[in-house]
Amino acid sequence: MSTKAADVVQQLRETKQSGQPLEAAIQKTGGKAEKIPPFSLIEEEKPKSEDKESKKNEPADLPAIKQAVAFLNPGEVSDFSPAGENGFVAVLEKREPLAEAGASEKKAAYEKRLLDNKRQIVLMEWLRDRGQAAGLQFTRG
């Protein structure tokens, strides 16, 4: 699946560069286009009742989609992201500027959280590599 997905991503990128509509390329590859409603990368506090309603309209893999488009520029195509038995390729249509007064604080908090997550991943991989180099074996139980 990953090999075929890499071919699809390459076709989509070439189609985008040539200026042709992506819908035709998506249909040609056998994929299904799904437009996601606008969303924010920075999570906002919502009342519980409003939060439940918004979750119904969101795709199940929205966190993965957010991660895939976080560093894309408008018009760019993401790499393939596996999701369960399927996967997706995201295309970022546009970014809207932050309009809120407290947007800079939220953006700074988001970037700090993102950096902390990356640091934690690097640490865990380093620990795993060091454990393998030391010949440690992990057992469950």
DSSP file (Angstrom, degrees, kcal/mol; ACC not computed):
  #  RESIDUE AA STRUCTURE BP1 BP2  ACC     N-H-->O    O-->H-N    N-H-->O    O-->H-N    TCO  KAPPA ALPHA  PHI   PSI    X-CA   Y-CA   Z-CA
    1    1 A M     >        0   0    0      0, 0.0     4,-2.5     0, 0.0     5,-0.2   0.000 360.0 360.0 360.0 -40.0    0.0    0.0    0.0
    2    2 A S  H  >  +     0   0    0      2,-0.2     4,-2.1     1,-0.2     5,-0.1   0.870 360.0  51.2 -64.7 -36.2    2.8    2.4    0.8
    3    3 A T  H  > S+     0   0    0      2,-0.2     4,-1.7     1,-0.2    -1,-0.2   0.938 112.9  44.1 -66.4 -46.9    4.5    1.9   -2.6
    4    4 A K  H  > S+     0   0    0      1,-0.2     4,-2.2     2,-0.2    -2,-0.2   0.895 112.5  53.6 -64.4 -38.8    1.3    2.6   -4.5
    5    5 A A  H  X S+     0   0    0     -4,-2.5     4,-2.7     1,-0.2    -1,-0.2   0.883 104.8  54.0 -64.2 -38.2    0.6    5.6   -2.2
    6    6 A A  H  X S+     0   0    0     -4,-2.1     4,-2.1     2,-0.2    -1,-0.2   0.893 109.1  49.3 -62.5 -39.0    4.0    7.0   -3.0
    7    7 A D  H  X S+     0   0    0     -4,-1.7     4,-2.3     2,-0.2    -2,-0.2   0.906 110.9  49.9 -64.3 -41.8    3.2    6.8   -6.7
    8    8 A V  H  X S+     0   0    0     -4,-2.2     4,-2.5     2,-0.2    -2,-0.2   0.918 109.9  50.4 -63.3 -44.2   -0.1    8.5   -6.1
    9    9 A V  H  X S+     0   0    0     -4,-2.7     4,-2.5     1,-0.2    -1,-0.2   0.917 110.6  49.9 -60.4 -43.9    1.5   11.3   -4.2
   10   10 A Q  H  X S+     0   0    0     -4,-2.1     4,-2.3     1,-0.2    -1,-0.2   0.908 110.8  49.3 -62.5 -42.1    4.0   11.8   -7.0
   11   11 A Q  H  X S+     0   0    0     -4,-2.3     4,-2.4     2,-0.2    -2,-0.2   0.908 111.5  49.3 -63.0 -42.0    1.2   11.9   -9.6
   12   12 A L  H  X S+     0   0    0     -4,-2.5     4,-2.5     2,-0.2    -2,-0.2   0.907 111.2  49.0 -65.3 -41.6   -0.7   14.5   -7.5
   13   13 A R  H  X S+     0   0    0     -4,-2.5     4,-2.3     2,-0.2    -1,-0.2   0.910 112.1  48.1 -64.9 -41.4    2.4   16.7   -7.0
   14   14 A E  H  X S+     0   0    0     -4,-2.3     4,-1.8     2,-0.2    -2,-0.2   0.903 112.1  49.6 -64.9 -40.7    3.2   16.6  -10.8
   15   15 A T  H  X>S+     0   0    0     -4,-2.4     5,-1.4     1,-0.2     4,-0.6   0.912 110.9  50.0 -63.3 -42.8   -0.5   17.4  -11.6
   16   16 A K  H ><5S+     0   0    0     -4,-2.5     3,-0.8     1,-0.2    -2,-0.2   0.899 110.6  49.6 -62.8 -41.3   -0.4   20.3   -9.1
   17   17 A Q  H 3<5S+     0   0    0     -4,-2.3    -1,-0.2     1,-0.2    -2,-0.2   0.838 107.5  54.3 -67.4 -32.6    2.8   21.7  -10.6
   18   18 A S  H 3<5S-     0   0    0     -4,-1.8    -1,-0.2    -5,-0.2    -2,-0.2   0.601 113.4-118.6 -78.9  -9.5    1.4   21.5  -14.2
   19   19 A G  T <<5 +     0   0    0     -3,-0.8    -3,-0.2    -4,-0.6    -2,-0.1   0.512  66.6 137.9  88.1   4.1   -1.6   23.5  -13.1
   20   20 A Q      < -     0   0    0     -5,-1.4    -1,-0.3     1,-0.1     2,-0.1  -0.449  64.6 -89.1 -79.8 156.8   -4.2   20.9  -13.9
   21   21 A P     >  -     0   0    0      0, 0.0     4,-0.9     0, 0.0     3,-0.4  -0.425  27.1-140.8 -68.1 139.3   -7.1   20.3  -11.5
   22   22 A L  H  > S+     0   0    0      1,-0.2     4,-2.7     2,-0.2     5,-0.2   0.795  93.4  71.9 -70.0 -28.7   -6.4   17.7   -8.8
   23   23 A E  H  > S+     0   0    0      1,-0.2     4,-2.3     2,-0.2    -1,-0.2   0.897  98.4  48.1 -56.8 -42.2   -9.9   16.2   -8.9
   24   24 A A  H  > S+     0   0    0     -3,-0.4     4,-2.2     1,-0.2    -1,-0.2   0.904 112.3  48.6 -65.3 -41.3   -9.1   14.6  -12.3
   25   25 A A  H  X S+     0   0    0     -4,-0.9     4,-1.8     2,-0.2    -2,-0.2   0.878 110.2  52.0 -66.7 -37.2   -5.8   13.2  -11.0
   26   26 A I  H  X>S+     0   0    0     -4,-2.7     5,-1.9     2,-0.2     4,-0.7   0.933 111.8  45.5 -65.0 -45.4   -7.4   11.8   -7.9
   27   27 A Q  H ><5S+     0   0    0     -4,-2.3     3,-0.8     1,-0.2    -2,-0.2   0.882 110.2  55.4 -64.5 -37.4  -10.1   10.0   -9.9
   28   28 A K  H 3<5S+     0   0    0     -4,-2.2    -1,-0.2     1,-0.2    -2,-0.2   0.866 107.4  49.2 -63.5 -36.6   -7.4    8.7  -12.3
   29   29 A T  H 3<5S-     0   0    0     -4,-1.8    -1,-0.2    -5,-0.1    -2,-0.2   0.599 116.4-114.3 -79.5 -10.2   -5.5    7.2   -9.5
   30   30 A G  T <<5S+     0   0    0     -3,-0.8    -3,-0.2    -4,-0.7    -2,-0.1   0.570  71.5 134.7  88.9   8.8   -8.6    5.5   -8.1
   31   31 A G      < -     0   0    0     -5,-1.9     2,-0.5    -6,-0.2    -1,-0.2  -0.283  53.7-123.0 -84.9 174.4   -8.6    7.6   -4.9
   32   32 A K        -     0   0    0     -3,-0.1     2,-0.4    -2,-0.1    -5,-0.0  -0.982  17.6-141.1-122.8 124.0  -11.5    9.3   -3.3
   33   33 A A        -     0   0    0     -2,-0.5     2,-0.4   -10,-0.1   -10,-0.0  -0.677  20.5-178.7 -85.3 134.7  -11.5   13.0   -2.6
   34   34 A E        -     0   0    0     -2,-0.4     2,-0.5     2,-0.0    -2,-0.0  -0.980  17.6-144.8-135.5 121.6  -13.0   14.2    0.7
   35   35 A K        -     0   0    0     -2,-0.4    -2,-0.0     0, 0.0     0, 0.0  -0.755  13.6-150.4 -90.7 127.6  -13.1   17.8    1.7
   36   36 A I        -     0   0    0     -2,-0.5     3,-0.1     1,-0.1    22,-0.1  -0.776  22.6-111.4 -95.6 137.2  -12.7   18.5    5.4
   37   37 A P        -     0   0    0      0, 0.0    -1,-0.1     0, 0.0     0, 0.0  -0.275  52.4 -77.1 -61.3 155.4  -14.4   21.5    7.0
   38   38 A P        +     0   0    0      0, 0.0     2,-0.3     0, 0.0     0, 0.0  -0.182  60.2 176.8 -54.3 145.0  -12.0   24.3    8.1
   39   39 A F        -     0   0    0     -3,-0.1     2,-0.4    27,-0.0     3,-0.0  -0.938  26.9-119.0-145.9 166.7  -10.2   23.6   11.4
   40   40 A S        -     0   0    0     -2,-0.3     4,-0.1     1,-0.1    26,-0.1  -0.896   7.2-147.1-110.8 139.2   -7.6   25.1   13.6
   41   41 A L  S    S+     0   0    0     -2,-0.4     2,-0.6     2,-0.1    -1,-0.1   0.788  88.8  73.1 -70.7 -26.8   -4.3   23.5   14.5
   42   42 A I  S    S-     0   0    0     -3,-0.0     2,-0.1     1,-0.0    -2,-0.1  -0.803  89.5-128.4 -93.4 119.5   -4.5   25.1   17.9
   43   43 A E        -     0   0    0     -2,-0.6     2,-0.4    63,-0.1    -2,-0.1  -0.425  22.9-153.1 -67.9 136.7   -7.1   23.4   20.1
   44   44 A E        -     0   0    0     -2,-0.1     2,-0.3    -4,-0.1    -1,-0.0  -0.864  21.7-106.6-112.2 147.6   -9.6   25.8   21.7
   45   45 A E        +     0   0    0     -2,-0.4     0, 0.0     6,-0.0     0, 0.0  -0.556  44.5 179.3 -70.1 128.9  -11.5   25.4   24.9
   46   46 A K        -     0   0    0     -2,-0.3     5,-0.0     2,-0.0     2,-0.0  -0.952  35.0 -97.7-129.9 151.2  -15.1   24.6   24.2
   47   47 A P     >  -     0   0    0      0, 0.0     4,-2.4     0, 0.0     5,-0.2  -0.356  40.8-113.2 -61.4 150.7  -18.1   23.9   26.5
   48   48 A K  H  > S+     0   0    0      1,-0.2     4,-2.0     2,-0.2     5,-0.2   0.869 115.1  51.1 -57.8 -41.2  -18.7   20.2   26.8
   49   49 A S  H  > S+     0   0    0      1,-0.2     4,-1.4     2,-0.2    -1,-0.2   0.909 113.6  44.4 -65.3 -40.8  -22.1   20.3   25.0
   50   50 A E  H  > S+     0   0    0      1,-0.2     4,-2.0     2,-0.2    -1,-0.2   0.852 110.2  56.6 -70.1 -34.4  -20.6   22.1   22.0
   51   51 A D  H  X S+     0   0    0     -4,-2.4     4,-1.7     1,-0.2    -2,-0.2   0.891 105.2  50.8 -64.7 -41.1  -17.6   19.8   22.0
   52   52 A K  H  X S+     0   0    0     -4,-2.0     4,-1.0     1,-0.2    -1,-0.2   0.893 110.5  49.7 -64.5 -39.8  -19.7   16.7   21.6
   53   53 A E  H  X S+     0   0    0     -4,-1.4     4,-0.8     1,-0.2     3,-0.4   0.900 110.4  48.9 -66.6 -40.7  -21.6   18.2   18.7
   54   54 A S  H  X S+     0   0    0     -4,-2.0     4,-0.7     1,-0.2     3,-0.5   0.832 103.9  60.7 -70.4 -30.3  -18.4   19.2   16.8
   55   55 A K  H  < S+     0   0    0     -4,-1.7     3,-0.4     1,-0.2    -1,-0.2   0.817  97.0  60.7 -65.1 -30.4  -16.9   15.7   17.3
   56   56 A K  H  < S+     0   0    0     -4,-1.0    -1,-0.2    -3,-0.4    -2,-0.2   0.855 107.2  44.5 -64.7 -34.7  -19.8   14.2   15.3
   57   57 A N  H  < S+     0   0    0     -4,-0.8    -1,-0.2    -3,-0.5    -2,-0.2   0.575  97.3  92.2 -87.8 -10.6  -18.9   16.3   12.2
   58   58 A E  S  < S-     0   0    0     -4,-0.7     2,-0.1    -3,-0.4   -22,-0.0  -0.588  81.4-113.2 -86.2 144.8  -15.1   15.6   12.5
   59   59 A P    >   -     0   0    0      0, 0.0     3,-1.5     0, 0.0    -1,-0.1  -0.443  27.9-117.7 -68.7 152.4  -13.4   12.7   10.7
   60   60 A A  T 3  S+     0   0    0      1,-0.3    -2,-0.0     2,-0.1    -5,-0.0   0.814 113.0  49.4 -62.6 -31.5  -12.0   10.1   13.0
   61   61 A D  T 3> S+     0   0    0      1,-0.2     4,-2.0     2,-0.1     3,-0.3   0.021  71.4 122.9 -99.4  28.7   -8.5   10.7   11.8
   62   62 A L  H <> S+     0   0    0     -3,-1.5     4,-2.9     1,-0.2     5,-0.2   0.879  70.9  55.9 -58.6 -40.9   -8.6   14.5   12.2
   63   63 A P  H  > S+     0   0    0      0, 0.0     4,-2.0     0, 0.0    -1,-0.2   0.905 109.5  47.0 -59.3 -38.2   -5.6   14.6   14.6
   64   64 A A  H  > S+     0   0    0     -3,-0.3     4,-2.1     2,-0.2    -2,-0.2   0.872 111.6  51.1 -68.9 -36.3   -3.5   12.8   11.9
   65   65 A I  H  X S+     0   0    0     -4,-2.0     4,-1.9     2,-0.2    -1,-0.2   0.922 109.0  51.0 -65.5 -43.9   -4.7   15.2    9.2
   66   66 A K  H  X S+     0   0    0     -4,-2.9     4,-0.9     1,-0.2    -2,-0.2   0.912 111.2  48.2 -58.9 -42.6   -3.8   18.2   11.4
   67   67 A Q  H  < S+     0   0    0     -4,-2.0     3,-0.4    -5,-0.2     4,-0.4   0.885 109.7  53.1 -65.5 -38.1   -0.3   16.7   11.9
   68   68 A A  H  < S+     0   0    0     -4,-2.1     3,-0.3     1,-0.2    -1,-0.2   0.844 117.1  36.1 -67.3 -33.9    0.0   16.0    8.1
   69   69 A V  H >< S+     0   0    0     -4,-1.9     3,-1.2     1,-0.2    -1,-0.2   0.460  87.1 100.5 -98.9  -1.2   -0.8   19.6    7.1
   70   70 A A  T 3< S+     0   0    0     -4,-0.9    -1,-0.2    -3,-0.4    -2,-0.1   0.845  96.4  26.5 -55.2 -38.6    0.9   21.4   10.0
   71   71 A F  T 3  S+     0   0    0     -4,-0.4    -1,-0.3    -3,-0.3     2,-0.2   0.240  97.0 112.6-113.0  12.9    4.0   22.4    8.0
   72   72 A L    <   -     0   0    0     -3,-1.2     3,-0.1     4,-0.1    -3,-0.0  -0.556  59.7-134.9 -82.3 150.4    2.5   22.4    4.5
   73   73 A N    >   -     0   0    0     -2,-0.2     3,-2.3     1,-0.1    19,-0.3  -0.698  46.6 -74.2 -93.9 156.5    2.2   25.6    2.5
   74   74 A P  T 3  S+     0   0    0      0, 0.0    19,-0.2     0, 0.0    20,-0.1  -0.244 121.6  20.4 -53.4 133.2   -1.1   26.3    0.6
   75   75 A G  T 3  S+     0   0    0     17,-4.4     2,-0.1     1,-0.3    18,-0.1   0.296  94.7 127.4  91.5  -8.8   -1.4   24.1   -2.5
   76   76 A E    <   -     0   0    0     -3,-2.3    16,-1.8    16,-0.2     2,-0.4  -0.459  53.6-133.6 -83.6 156.2    1.2   21.5   -1.3
   77   77 A V  B     -A   91   0A   0     14,-0.2    14,-0.2    -2,-0.1    -4,-0.1  -0.915  18.6-137.4-110.3 131.6    0.5   17.7   -1.1
   78   78 A S        -     0   0    0     12,-3.3     2,-0.1    -2,-0.4     3,-0.1  -0.261  25.6 -98.0 -79.0 170.5    1.5   15.7    2.0
   79   79 A D        -     0   0    0    -11,-0.2    11,-0.5     1,-0.1     2,-0.2  -0.335  57.2 -75.1 -75.3 170.0    3.1   12.3    2.0
   80   80 A F        -     0   0    0      9,-0.1     9,-0.2   -78,-0.1    -1,-0.1  -0.488  46.2-162.8 -69.2 135.5    1.0    9.2    2.5
   81   81 A S  E     -B   88   0B   0      7,-2.7     7,-2.2    -2,-0.2     2,-0.1  -0.972  14.3-135.4-122.0 115.5   -0.2    8.8    6.1
   82   82 A P  E     -B   87   0B   0      0, 0.0     5,-0.3     0, 0.0     2,-0.3  -0.441  22.7-178.4 -68.8 142.4   -1.5    5.3    7.0
   83   83 A A  E >   -B   86   0B   0      3,-2.4     3,-1.8    -2,-0.1     2,-0.3  -0.816  57.4 -56.2-144.0  98.9   -4.8    5.3    9.1
   84   84 A G  T 3  S-     0   0    0     -2,-0.3    -1,-0.1     1,-0.3     0, 0.0  -0.511 119.0 -19.3  68.1-129.3   -6.0    1.9   10.1
   85   85 A E  T 3  S+     0   0    0     -2,-0.3    -1,-0.3    -3,-0.1     2,-0.1   0.529 141.2  39.9 -87.2  -6.9   -6.5   -0.3    7.1
   86   86 A N  E <  S-B   83   0B   0     -3,-1.8    -3,-2.4    -5,-0.0     2,-0.3  -0.223  70.4-160.8-116.4-153.9   -6.6    2.7    4.8
   87   87 A G  E     -B   82   0B   0     -5,-0.3     2,-0.3    -2,-0.1    -7,-0.1  -0.962   7.3-130.2-176.7-178.4   -4.6    6.0    4.7
   88   88 A F  E     -B   81   0B   0     -7,-2.2    -7,-2.7    -2,-0.3     2,-0.4  -0.983   6.8-147.9-149.7 159.5   -4.8    9.4    3.3
   89   89 A V        -     0   0    0     -2,-0.3     2,-0.3    -9,-0.2    -9,-0.1  -0.999  28.3-146.9-125.1 123.8   -2.9   12.1    1.3
   90   90 A A        -     0   0    0    -11,-0.5   -12,-3.3    -2,-0.4     2,-0.5  -0.716  11.0-164.8 -98.3 143.6   -3.7   15.6    2.4
   91   91 A V  B     -A   77   0A   0     -2,-0.3     2,-0.7   -14,-0.2   -14,-0.2  -0.992  16.9-141.5-123.6 120.4   -3.8   18.7    0.1
   92   92 A L        -     0   0    0    -16,-1.8   -17,-4.4    -2,-0.5   -16,-0.2  -0.732  16.1-174.4 -86.2 116.6   -3.8   22.1    1.9
   93   93 A E        -     0   0    0     -2,-0.7     2,-0.3     1,-0.3    -1,-0.2   0.964  60.6 -29.5 -74.6 -54.1   -6.0   24.5    0.0
   94   94 A K        -     0   0    0    -20,-0.1     2,-0.4   -19,-0.1    -1,-0.3  -0.987  47.9-131.2-159.6 162.5   -5.4   27.6    2.0
   95   95 A R        -     0   0    0     -2,-0.3    -3,-0.0    -3,-0.1   -22,-0.0  -0.976  19.3-149.3-119.2 134.9   -4.4   29.0    5.4
   96   96 A E        -     0   0    0     -2,-0.4     3,-0.1     1,-0.0    -2,-0.0  -0.850  26.0-109.3-102.7 141.6   -6.3   31.8    7.0
   97   97 A P        -     0   0    0      0, 0.0     2,-0.3     0, 0.0    -1,-0.0  -0.303  37.8 -98.6 -67.0 152.1   -4.6   34.3    9.3
   98   98 A L        -     0   0    0      1,-0.1     6,-0.1     2,-0.0     5,-0.0  -0.561  37.8-175.7 -71.2 129.1   -5.3   34.1   13.0
   99   99 A A        +     0   0    0     -2,-0.3    -1,-0.1    -3,-0.1     2,-0.0   0.574  45.7 102.3-104.8 -11.9   -7.8   36.9   13.8
  100  100 A E  S >  S-     0   0    0      1,-0.1     3,-0.9     2,-0.1     4,-0.2  -0.330  72.1-128.9 -76.9 155.8   -8.0   36.6   17.6
  101  101 A A  T 3  S+     0   0    0      1,-0.2     3,-0.5     2,-0.1     4,-0.2   0.870 110.9  44.6 -68.3 -36.8   -6.3   38.9   20.0
  102  102 A G  T 3> S+     0   0    0      1,-0.2     4,-1.9     2,-0.1     3,-0.3   0.177  80.8 109.8 -93.0  18.1   -4.8   36.0   22.0
  103  103 A A  H <> S+     0   0    0     -3,-0.9     4,-2.7     1,-0.2    -1,-0.2   0.852  71.9  56.5 -64.7 -35.6   -3.7   34.2   18.9
  104  104 A S  H  > S+     0   0    0     -3,-0.5     4,-2.2    -4,-0.2    -1,-0.2   0.886 108.0  47.9 -66.5 -36.6    0.0   34.8   19.4
  105  105 A E  H  > S+     0   0    0     -3,-0.3     4,-2.4     2,-0.2    -1,-0.2   0.909 113.0  48.3 -67.5 -41.0   -0.1   33.2   22.9
  106  106 A K  H  X S+     0   0    0     -4,-1.9     4,-2.4     2,-0.2    -2,-0.2   0.901 111.8  49.7 -65.3 -39.8   -2.0   30.2   21.5
  107  107 A K  H  X S+     0   0    0     -4,-2.7     4,-2.6     2,-0.2    -1,-0.2   0.913 110.9  49.3 -65.0 -42.4    0.5   29.8   18.6
  108  108 A A  H  X S+     0   0    0     -4,-2.2     4,-2.2     2,-0.2    -2,-0.2   0.902 111.8  48.8 -63.6 -41.3    3.4   30.0   21.0
  109  109 A A  H  X S+     0   0    0     -4,-2.4     4,-2.4     2,-0.2    -2,-0.2   0.899 111.7  49.8 -64.7 -40.5    1.8   27.4   23.3
  110  110 A Y  H  X S+     0   0    0     -4,-2.4     4,-2.6     2,-0.2    -2,-0.2   0.934 111.3  48.0 -63.3 -46.4    1.1   25.1   20.3
  111  111 A E  H  X S+     0   0    0     -4,-2.6     4,-2.3     1,-0.2    -2,-0.2   0.873 111.9  50.3 -63.9 -36.9    4.7   25.4   19.0
  112  112 A K  H  X S+     0   0    0     -4,-2.2     4,-2.6     2,-0.2    -1,-0.2   0.923 111.7  47.8 -65.4 -44.2    6.1   24.7   22.5
  113  113 A R  H  X S+     0   0    0     -4,-2.4     4,-2.3     2,-0.2    -2,-0.2   0.898 112.2  50.1 -63.1 -40.6    3.8   21.6   22.8
  114  114 A L  H  X S+     0   0    0     -4,-2.6     4,-2.1     2,-0.2    -2,-0.2   0.917 111.9  47.2 -63.5 -44.6    5.0   20.5   19.3
  115  115 A L  H  X S+     0   0    0     -4,-2.3     4,-2.5     2,-0.2    -2,-0.2   0.898 111.0  51.8 -64.1 -41.5    8.6   20.9   20.2
  116  116 A D  H  X S+     0   0    0     -4,-2.6     4,-2.3     2,-0.2    -2,-0.2   0.903 109.5  50.3 -61.8 -41.1    8.1   19.0   23.5
  117  117 A N  H  X S+     0   0    0     -4,-2.3     4,-2.2     2,-0.2    -2,-0.2   0.914 110.8  48.6 -63.1 -43.0    6.5   16.1   21.6
  118  118 A K  H  X S+     0   0    0     -4,-2.1     4,-2.4     1,-0.2    -2,-0.2   0.910 110.9  50.7 -64.4 -41.3    9.4   16.0   19.2
  119  119 A R  H  X S+     0   0    0     -4,-2.5     4,-2.4     1,-0.2    -1,-0.2   0.904 109.7  50.5 -61.8 -41.0   11.9   16.0   22.0
  120  120 A Q  H  X S+     0   0    0     -4,-2.3     4,-2.5     2,-0.2    -1,-0.2   0.897 110.0  49.9 -65.0 -40.2   10.1   13.2   23.8
  121  121 A I  H  X S+     0   0    0     -4,-2.2     4,-2.4     2,-0.2     5,-0.2   0.929 111.2  48.8 -63.5 -45.0   10.0   11.1   20.6
  122  122 A V  H  X S+     0   0    0     -4,-2.4     4,-2.4     1,-0.2    -2,-0.2   0.909 111.9  49.7 -61.7 -42.2   13.8   11.6   20.0
  123  123 A L  H  X S+     0   0    0     -4,-2.4     4,-2.8     2,-0.2    -2,-0.2   0.926 110.8  48.9 -62.3 -45.4   14.5   10.7   23.7
  124  124 A M  H  X S+     0   0    0     -4,-2.5     4,-2.3     1,-0.2    -2,-0.2   0.898 112.9  47.3 -64.0 -40.1   12.4    7.5   23.4
  125  125 A E  H  X S+     0   0    0     -4,-2.4     4,-2.6     2,-0.2    -1,-0.2   0.897 111.8  50.8 -67.5 -38.8   14.1    6.4   20.2
  126  126 A W  H  X S+     0   0    0     -4,-2.4     4,-2.7    -5,-0.2     5,-0.2   0.930 111.0  48.5 -62.8 -44.7   17.5    7.2   21.7
  127  127 A L  H  X S+     0   0    0     -4,-2.8     4,-2.4     2,-0.2    -2,-0.2   0.905 111.8  49.6 -61.4 -41.9   16.7    5.1   24.8
  128  128 A R  H  X S+     0   0    0     -4,-2.3     4,-2.3     2,-0.2    -2,-0.2   0.934 112.7  46.8 -62.7 -46.1   15.5    2.2   22.5
  129  129 A D  H  X S+     0   0    0     -4,-2.6     4,-2.4     1,-0.2    -2,-0.2   0.909 113.1  48.6 -62.9 -42.7   18.7    2.4   20.5
  130  130 A R  H  X S+     0   0    0     -4,-2.7     4,-1.8     2,-0.2    -1,-0.2   0.885 110.9  51.5 -65.5 -38.5   20.9    2.5   23.5
  131  131 A G  H  <>S+     0   0    0     -4,-2.4     5,-2.6    -5,-0.2     4,-0.4   0.901 110.9  47.4 -64.9 -40.6   19.0   -0.4   25.1
  132  132 A Q  H ><5S+     0   0    0     -4,-2.3     3,-1.0     1,-0.2    -2,-0.2   0.903 110.9  51.6 -66.2 -40.8   19.5   -2.5   21.9
  133  133 A A  H 3<5S+     0   0    0     -4,-2.4    -1,-0.2     1,-0.3    -2,-0.2   0.827 109.6  50.4 -65.3 -30.7   23.2   -1.6   21.8
  134  134 A A  T 3<5S-     0   0    0     -4,-1.8    -1,-0.3    -5,-0.2    -2,-0.2   0.517 116.6-115.8 -84.8  -4.3   23.5   -2.7   25.4
  135  135 A G  T < 5 +     0   0    0     -3,-1.0    -3,-0.2    -4,-0.4     2,-0.2   0.710  56.2 162.6  80.3  20.5   21.8   -6.0   24.6
  136  136 A L      < -     0   0    0     -5,-2.6     2,-0.4    -6,-0.2    -1,-0.2  -0.476  23.1-157.3 -73.6 143.5   18.8   -5.4   26.9
  137  137 A Q        -     0   0    0     -2,-0.2     2,-0.5     2,-0.0    -5,-0.0  -0.985   5.5-146.2-122.5 133.9   15.7   -7.5   26.3
  138  138 A F        -     0   0    0     -2,-0.4     2,-0.4     2,-0.0    -2,-0.0  -0.841  15.2-173.4-102.6 132.5   12.3   -6.3   27.4
  139  139 A T        -     0   0    0     -2,-0.5     2,-0.3     0, 0.0    -2,-0.0  -0.919  18.8-129.1-121.6 150.3    9.7   -8.8   28.6
  140  140 A R              0   0    0     -2,-0.4    -2,-0.0     1,-0.2     0, 0.0  -0.705 360.0 360.0 -95.7 147.7    6.1   -8.1   29.4
  141  141 A G              0   0    0     -2,-0.3    -1,-0.2     0, 0.0     0, 0.0   0.447 360.0 360.0 133.6 360.0    4.5   -9.2   32.6
